[in-house]
Amino acid sequence: MNDAGQREPANRIECPATKDPAVRLFIVAGLLIGLGAWCIHDQSKYPYPQPYELNKYLSYAFNYYGPFVFIPVGLVFVVLAIVALRRRLVADEEGIGYQGKPKHAWAEITAVDASRLKDKGVLTLLLAGDKKLLLDCWKLKGFRELVAFVERRLPPDVRIGS
């Protein structure tokens, strides 16, 4: 706080991931792993069919080969959910970017697309080299503070498109 009792702007802001996207991924993972487990449980009901019994063969194939598809794909969704939970956006004096990846310097920002900011909560930073950095309120905690921080750090020649 300064002498007037006002809060000074932060020099660094960290935005951890929200839980909503990861929860959806965990739900899909649980359904796939559960379906794979159910196929394993149901295998004894479906012996290998006689030739030309297509429906029985499809039931057999689903229950015997389904776990080899559903369980690994479910585990991939678990990994994606964990990665989504661990993401953290960091913005400081140097630039902005996700932790563990190279930061984009503030001078790299050529324009800001704020057309979806009010209705969707999405701010797109257009970077040099046709790159984009998407900031989404559904995926990041502290989104309002982040937007205010970005507005303070933008280069003077950058236009905010709406």
PASEBA-1860 file (N, C-alpha, C; in nm, 3 decimals):
! residues 162
1> MNDAGQRE> 0.084/-0.118/0.000/0.000/0.000/0.000/0.088/0.124/0.000 ~ 0.044/0.225/-0.072/0.120/0.350/-0.076/0.073/0.443/0.036 ~ 0.127/0.566/0.037/0.096/0.660/0.145/-0.052/0.699/0.149 ~ -0.120/0.696/0.035/-0.262/0.734/0.030/-0.352/0.618/0.070 ~ -0.297/0.504/0.106/-0.376/0.388/0.148/-0.430/0.306/0.032 ~ -0.382/0.335/-0.090/-0.427/0.260/-0.207/-0.332/0.145/-0.233 ~ -0.386/0.043/-0.289/-0.305/-0.075/-0.320/-0.225/-0.051/-0.448 ~ -0.096/-0.081/-0.443/-0.010/-0.064/-0.559/-0.027/-0.183/-0.652
9> PANRIECP> -0.018/-0.160/-0.785/-0.032/-0.272/-0.878/0.082/-0.373/-0.860 ~ 0.049/-0.498/-0.879/0.147/-0.606/-0.862/0.245/-0.607/-0.979 ~ 0.366/-0.653/-0.952/0.467/-0.667/-1.057/0.466/-0.807/-1.117 ~ 0.391/-0.896/-1.057/0.384/-1.035/-1.105/0.248/-1.090/-1.068 ~ 0.191/-1.166/-1.158/0.063/-1.230/-1.130/0.070/-1.374/-1.179 ~ 0.021/-1.465/-1.096/0.014/-1.607/-1.132/-0.131/-1.650/-1.133 ~ -0.170/-1.714/-1.238/-0.307/-1.762/-1.252/-0.305/-1.915/-1.261 ~ -0.340/-1.981/-1.151/-0.349/-2.128/-1.159/-0.472/-2.171/-1.239
17> ATKDPAVR> -0.476/-2.296/-1.271/-0.586/-2.351/-1.349/-0.711/-2.365/-1.263 ~ -0.826/-2.349/-1.327/-0.952/-2.378/-1.259/-0.976/-2.528/-1.265 ~ -1.069/-2.574/-1.186/-1.094/-2.718/-1.179/-1.197/-2.767/-1.281 ~ -1.278/-2.678/-1.337/-1.387/-2.719/-1.424/-1.343/-2.802/-1.545 ~ -1.244/-2.759/-1.623/-1.204/-2.843/-1.738/-1.152/-2.980/-1.695 ~ -1.077/-2.985/-1.585/-1.021/-3.112/-1.539/-1.132/-3.205/-1.489 ~ -1.233/-3.149/-1.426/-1.345/-3.232/-1.377/-1.413/-3.302/-1.494 ~ -1.434/-3.229/-1.602/-1.496/-3.291/-1.720/-1.409/-3.402/-1.777
25> LFIVAGLL> -1.279/-3.378/-1.781/-1.189/-3.482/-1.831/-1.188/-3.604/-1.739 ~ -1.192/-3.581/-1.607/-1.198/-3.694/-1.513/-1.328/-3.772/-1.529 ~ -1.438/-3.704/-1.557/-1.566/-3.773/-1.576/-1.558/-3.864/-1.699 ~ -1.506/-3.812/-1.809/-1.492/-3.893/-1.931/-1.398/-4.012/-1.904 ~ -1.289/-3.986/-1.832/-1.195/-4.094/-1.799/-1.263/-4.201/-1.716 ~ -1.341/-4.159/-1.617/-1.411/-4.256/-1.532/-1.510/-4.339/-1.611 ~ -1.581/-4.276/-1.704/-1.676/-4.351/-1.787/-1.604/-4.453/-1.875 ~ -1.493/-4.413/-1.935/-1.420/-4.506/-2.022/-1.359/-4.621/-1.943
33> IGLGAWCI> -1.298/-4.591/-1.831/-1.238/-4.697/-1.749/-1.347/-4.788/-1.693 ~ -1.459/-4.730/-1.652/-1.571/-4.811/-1.604/-1.627/-4.901/-1.712 ~ -1.638/-4.848/-1.835/-1.686/-4.930/-1.946/-1.589/-5.044/-1.975 ~ -1.460/-5.015/-1.969/-1.361/-5.121/-1.989/-1.369/-5.227/-1.881 ~ -1.389/-5.185/-1.755/-1.403/-5.281/-1.645/-1.531/-5.363/-1.662 ~ -1.639/-5.299/-1.706/-1.764/-5.373/-1.727/-1.747/-5.476/-1.838 ~ -1.674/-5.443/-1.943/-1.649/-5.540/-2.050/-1.572/-5.660/-1.997 ~ -1.474/-5.637/-1.910/-1.399/-5.747/-1.851/-1.492/-5.834/-1.766
41> HDQSKYPY> -1.579/-5.769/-1.690/-1.673/-5.841/-1.605/-1.771/-5.924/-1.688 ~ -1.809/-5.875/-1.804/-1.912/-5.939/-1.888/-1.855/-6.042/-1.986 ~ -1.725/-6.060/-1.991/-1.666/-6.148/-2.092/-1.716/-6.291/-2.085 ~ -1.743/-6.341/-1.968/-1.784/-6.482/-1.955/-1.921/-6.509/-2.016 ~ -2.000/-6.407/-2.038/-2.135/-6.426/-2.096/-2.132/-6.443/-2.248 ~ -2.018/-6.412/-2.309/-2.013/-6.411/-2.455/-1.904/-6.504/-2.505 ~ -1.935/-6.633/-2.526/-1.836/-6.726/-2.582/-1.814/-6.692/-2.730 ~ -1.710/-6.749/-2.785/-1.681/-6.723/-2.925/-1.796/-6.777/-3.010
49> PQPYELNK> -1.853/-6.694/-3.099/-1.972/-6.736/-3.174/-1.941/-6.828/-3.291 ~ -2.045/-6.891/-3.337/-2.038/-6.973/-3.457/-2.029/-6.881/-3.579 ~ -1.981/-6.932/-3.693/-1.973/-6.848/-3.812/-2.110/-6.794/-3.854 ~ -2.112/-6.677/-3.912/-2.231/-6.610/-3.965/-2.328/-6.563/-3.858 ~ -2.284/-6.548/-3.736/-2.368/-6.489/-3.631/-2.308/-6.351/-3.598 ~ -2.342/-6.255/-3.681/-2.279/-6.124/-3.674/-2.305/-6.055/-3.539 ~ -2.428/-6.055/-3.492/-2.459/-5.987/-3.365/-2.384/-6.049/-3.249 ~ -2.375/-6.180/-3.246/-2.303/-6.246/-3.138/-2.152/-6.219/-3.149
57> YLSYAFNY> -2.102/-6.213/-3.273/-1.961/-6.184/-3.289/-1.930/-6.041/-3.244 ~ -2.019/-5.944/-3.275/-1.997/-5.806/-3.231/-2.001/-5.795/-3.079 ~ -2.089/-5.868/-3.015/-2.093/-5.868/-2.869/-1.965/-5.928/-2.812 ~ -1.920/-6.037/-2.871/-1.796/-6.100/-2.828/-1.679/-6.003/-2.844 ~ -1.668/-5.942/-2.963/-1.557/-5.851/-2.991/-1.559/-5.730/-2.896 ~ -1.677/-5.675/-2.872/-1.689/-5.560/-2.783/-1.639/-5.594/-2.643 ~ -1.679/-5.709/-2.591/-1.644/-5.745/-2.455/-1.501/-5.796/-2.440 ~ -1.446/-5.856/-2.545/-1.310/-5.908/-2.534/-1.204/-5.807/-2.577
65> YGPFVFIP> -1.236/-5.721/-2.673/-1.138/-5.626/-2.722/-1.164/-5.484/-2.673 ~ -1.283/-5.458/-2.623/-1.316/-5.325/-2.571/-1.223/-5.276/-2.461 ~ -1.189/-5.360/-2.363/-1.099/-5.313/-2.257/-0.963/-5.266/-2.309 ~ -0.917/-5.325/-2.421/-0.789/-5.284/-2.478/-0.796/-5.145/-2.541 ~ -0.917/-5.097/-2.564/-0.936/-4.963/-2.619/-0.979/-4.866/-2.509 ~ -1.084/-4.903/-2.435/-1.144/-4.809/-2.339/-1.051/-4.773/-2.223 ~ -0.985/-4.869/-2.167/-0.901/-4.841/-2.049/-0.780/-4.754/-2.084 ~ -0.704/-4.783/-2.190/-0.593/-4.692/-2.223/-0.639/-4.551/-2.260
73> VGLVFVVL> -0.748/-4.540/-2.333/-0.799/-4.407/-2.368/-0.845/-4.334/-2.241 ~ -0.906/-4.405/-2.149/-0.945/-4.345/-2.021/-0.824/-4.298/-1.942 ~ -0.716/-4.373/-1.946/-0.593/-4.332/-1.877/-0.531/-4.208/-1.943 ~ -0.544/-4.197/-2.074/-0.497/-4.077/-2.143/-0.576/-3.955/-2.095 ~ -0.707/-3.971/-2.077/-0.789/-3.862/-2.025/-0.750/-3.826/-1.882 ~ -0.712/-3.922/-1.802/-0.665/-3.894/-1.666/-0.539/-3.809/-1.672 ~ -0.446/-3.845/-1.759/-0.322/-3.768/-1.772/-0.352/-3.627/-1.821 ~ -0.442/-3.612/-1.919/-0.479/-3.479/-1.968/-0.541/-3.395/-1.857
81> AIVALRRR> -0.621/-3.456/-1.772/-0.683/-3.382/-1.661/-0.578/-3.337/-1.561 ~ -0.482/-3.422/-1.532/-0.376/-3.384/-1.438/-0.292/-3.271/-1.496 ~ -0.262/-3.279/-1.624/-0.186/-3.171/-1.689/-0.266/-3.041/-1.686 ~ -0.397/-3.049/-1.710/-0.481/-2.929/-1.706/-0.485/-2.867/-1.567 ~ -0.483/-2.949/-1.464/-0.483/-2.897/-1.328/-0.350/-2.832/-1.290 ~ -0.243/-2.877/-1.349/-0.110/-2.827/-1.311/-0.066/-2.704/-1.389 ~ -0.142/-2.665/-1.492/-0.103/-2.548/-1.572/-0.113/-2.422/-1.488 ~ -0.020/-2.331/-1.511/-0.017/-2.204/-1.438/0.037/-2.097/-1.533
89> LVADEEGI> -0.041/-1.991/-1.549/0.001/-1.879/-1.633/0.072/-1.778/-1.545 ~ 0.187/-1.732/-1.590/0.266/-1.635/-1.515/0.287/-1.512/-1.603 ~ 0.256/-1.395/-1.547/0.280/-1.268/-1.615/0.359/-1.180/-1.520 ~ 0.471/-1.126/-1.570/0.553/-1.037/-1.488/0.610/-0.928/-1.578 ~ 0.712/-0.860/-1.530/0.772/-0.750/-1.606/0.834/-0.797/-1.737 ~ 0.884/-0.920/-1.740/0.949/-0.974/-1.860/0.851/-1.007/-1.971 ~ 0.739/-1.071/-1.934/0.644/-1.113/-2.035/0.534/-1.199/-1.974 ~ 0.470/-1.278/-2.060/0.358/-1.361/-2.019/0.372/-1.498/-2.083
97> GYQGKPKH> 0.335/-1.602/-2.010/0.340/-1.737/-2.065/0.310/-1.840/-1.958 ~ 0.294/-1.961/-2.001/0.266/-2.070/-1.908/0.396/-2.118/-1.846 ~ 0.387/-2.153/-1.719/0.504/-2.198/-1.645/0.562/-2.322/-1.711 ~ 0.694/-2.324/-1.725/0.761/-2.436/-1.789/0.778/-2.420/-1.938 ~ 0.722/-2.315/-1.996/0.736/-2.287/-2.138/0.798/-2.148/-2.153 ~ 0.856/-2.119/-2.269/0.916/-1.987/-2.287/0.810/-1.876/-2.278 ~ 0.849/-1.766/-2.213/0.758/-1.652/-2.201/0.760/-1.570/-2.330 ~ 0.648/-1.505/-2.355/0.638/-1.411/-2.467/0.660/-1.272/-2.410
105> AWAEITAV> 0.759/-1.202/-2.461/0.787/-1.067/-2.414/0.671/-0.975/-2.451 ~ 0.653/-0.870/-2.373/0.543/-0.776/-2.398/0.560/-0.710/-2.534 ~ 0.683/-0.692/-2.579/0.708/-0.630/-2.709/0.664/-0.719/-2.825 ~ 0.648/-0.849/-2.801/0.604/-0.942/-2.906/0.457/-0.927/-2.938 ~ 0.379/-0.866/-2.850/0.235/-0.854/-2.871/0.209/-0.748/-2.977 ~ 0.142/-0.788/-3.085/0.112/-0.695/-3.195/-0.030/-0.641/-3.187 ~ -0.123/-0.718/-3.130/-0.261/-0.673/-3.117/-0.330/-0.758/-3.012 ~ -0.443/-0.708/-2.967/-0.524/-0.780/-2.868/-0.665/-0.790/-2.922
113> DASRLKDK> -0.717/-0.912/-2.929/-0.854/-0.934/-2.973/-0.942/-0.951/-2.850 ~ -1.023/-0.849/-2.823/-1.111/-0.851/-2.706/-1.257/-0.868/-2.748 ~ -1.282/-0.918/-2.867/-1.420/-0.929/-2.917/-1.503/-1.030/-2.837 ~ -1.439/-1.128/-2.775/-1.514/-1.228/-2.698/-1.495/-1.210/-2.548 ~ -1.441/-1.097/-2.507/-1.412/-1.077/-2.366/-1.539/-1.062/-2.282 ~ -1.634/-0.982/-2.326/-1.753/-0.958/-2.245/-1.848/-1.077/-2.241 ~ -1.871/-1.141/-2.355/-1.970/-1.249/-2.357/-1.912/-1.386/-2.322 ~ -1.787/-1.412/-2.358/-1.728/-1.545/-2.334/-1.617/-1.544/-2.229
121> GVLTLLLA> -1.559/-1.428/-2.200/-1.448/-1.423/-2.106/-1.319/-1.474/-2.168 ~ -1.299/-1.442/-2.297/-1.180/-1.488/-2.368/-1.108/-1.367/-2.425 ~ -0.980/-1.356/-2.395/-0.895/-1.250/-2.448/-0.782/-1.317/-2.526 ~ -0.763/-1.274/-2.650/-0.660/-1.334/-2.735/-0.550/-1.233/-2.759 ~ -0.427/-1.271/-2.724/-0.311/-1.187/-2.751/-0.250/-1.235/-2.882 ~ -0.243/-1.146/-2.980/-0.183/-1.180/-3.109/-0.036/-1.142/-3.102 ~ 0.050/-1.240/-3.126/0.194/-1.222/-3.110/0.263/-1.217/-3.245 ~ 0.388/-1.175/-3.244/0.468/-1.172/-3.366/0.484/-1.315/-3.418
129> GDKKLLLD> 0.491/-1.328/-3.549/0.507/-1.460/-3.609/0.378/-1.538/-3.617 ~ 0.265/-1.471/-3.622/0.132/-1.533/-3.633/0.101/-1.630/-3.519 ~ 0.155/-1.603/-3.402/0.124/-1.684/-3.284/0.012/-1.617/-3.206 ~ -0.059/-1.697/-3.127/-0.166/-1.646/-3.043/-0.151/-1.703/-2.903 ~ -0.190/-1.624/-2.805/-0.197/-1.671/-2.668/-0.339/-1.645/-2.620 ~ -0.411/-1.752/-2.592/-0.551/-1.744/-2.553/-0.562/-1.741/-2.401 ~ -0.627/-1.639/-2.349/-0.652/-1.628/-2.206/-0.802/-1.648/-2.186 ~ -0.838/-1.751/-2.110/-0.978/-1.792/-2.096/-1.016/-1.794/-1.948
137> CWKLKGFR> -1.126/-1.725/-1.914/-1.169/-1.720/-1.774/-1.216/-1.855/-1.723 ~ -1.255/-1.945/-1.813/-1.301/-2.077/-1.772/-1.184/-2.165/-1.730 ~ -1.065/-2.134/-1.781/-0.948/-2.217/-1.753/-0.851/-2.155/-1.653 ~ -0.864/-2.025/-1.623/-0.768/-1.956/-1.538/-0.837/-1.886/-1.421 ~ -0.783/-1.905/-1.301/-0.831/-1.830/-1.185/-0.768/-1.691/-1.188 ~ -0.834/-1.594/-1.129/-0.782/-1.458/-1.124/-0.779/-1.391/-1.260 ~ -0.880/-1.418/-1.341/-0.881/-1.369/-1.480/-0.892/-1.217/-1.487 ~ -0.977/-1.156/-1.403/-0.994/-1.010/-1.407/-0.863/-0.939/-1.375
145> ELVAFVER> -0.794/-0.987/-1.272/-0.666/-0.926/-1.237/-0.565/-0.944/-1.350 ~ -0.571/-1.059/-1.417/-0.481/-1.084/-1.529/-0.507/-0.987/-1.643 ~ -0.634/-0.965/-1.676/-0.668/-0.872/-1.784/-0.621/-0.731/-1.750 ~ -0.642/-0.688/-1.627/-0.595/-0.556/-1.586/-0.442/-0.547/-1.594 ~ -0.374/-0.653/-1.555/-0.228/-0.657/-1.561/-0.181/-0.648/-1.706 ~ -0.245/-0.722/-1.794/-0.208/-0.721/-1.936/-0.230/-0.581/-1.994 ~ -0.341/-0.517/-1.960/-0.368/-0.383/-2.012/-0.262/-0.283/-1.969 ~ -0.211/-0.297/-1.847/-0.107/-0.206/-1.798/0.027/-0.230/-1.867
153> RLPPDVRI> 0.053/-0.353/-1.911/0.184/-0.387/-1.967/0.191/-0.382/-2.120 ~ 0.079/-0.360/-2.187/0.081/-0.360/-2.333/0.170/-0.248/-2.386 ~ 0.242/-0.276/-2.495/0.321/-0.170/-2.558/0.229/-0.058/-2.606 ~ 0.277/0.065/-2.613/0.191/0.177/-2.649/0.134/0.172/-2.791 ~ 0.202/0.104/-2.883/0.154/0.098/-3.019/0.056/-0.015/-3.046 ~ 0.023/-0.094/-2.945/-0.068/-0.208/-2.963/-0.211/-0.159/-2.955 ~ -0.291/-0.204/-3.051/-0.433/-0.167/-3.050/-0.514/-0.283/-2.993 ~ -0.617/-0.246/-2.922/-0.707/-0.346/-2.867/-0.828/-0.351/-2.956
161> GS> -0.842/-0.462/-3.030/-0.955/-0.479/-3.121/-1.073/-0.536/-3.047 ~ -1.192/-0.490/-3.080/-1.310/-0.544/-3.012/-1.412/-0.588/-3.106
END
